[in-house]
Amino acid sequence: MIIAVIGFGIYNWAVGFNNTAIELNENVSEAWGNVQTSYQRRNDLIGNLVNTVKGAADFEKSTLEAVIKARSEATKTTIDPSNITPEQLEQFNQAQGGLSSALSRLLVTV
């Protein structure tokens, strides 16, 4: 009778140990699935970030090119103060206005 009680106790311990091992294994599998999901989400977000940065870089590049072009136009326009005409003054003002506009767009992006 004592041997049967001890045998029954060992059997219950073994079944409990097995159930605990299975539960822990499932917990590990679930946790690893969460890790993989997090890494996949991060990888998806990196793609969005790269596209955003590319868009910003293209915008900044075009803005910088506009500043360089406007600067070139502004320095190309020269006025002889002794021989100034209203048309030359207007051309000079337009070139300076274009440069100011391009610079303000550049400063907004920076």
Buried (B, 14 or more C-beta within 10 A) or exposed (E): EEEEEEEEEEEEEEEEEEEEEEEEEEEEEEEEEEEEEEEEEEEEEEEEEEEEEEEEEEEBEEBBEBBEEBBEBBEEBEEEEEEEEEEBEEBBEEBBEBBEEBBEBBEEEE
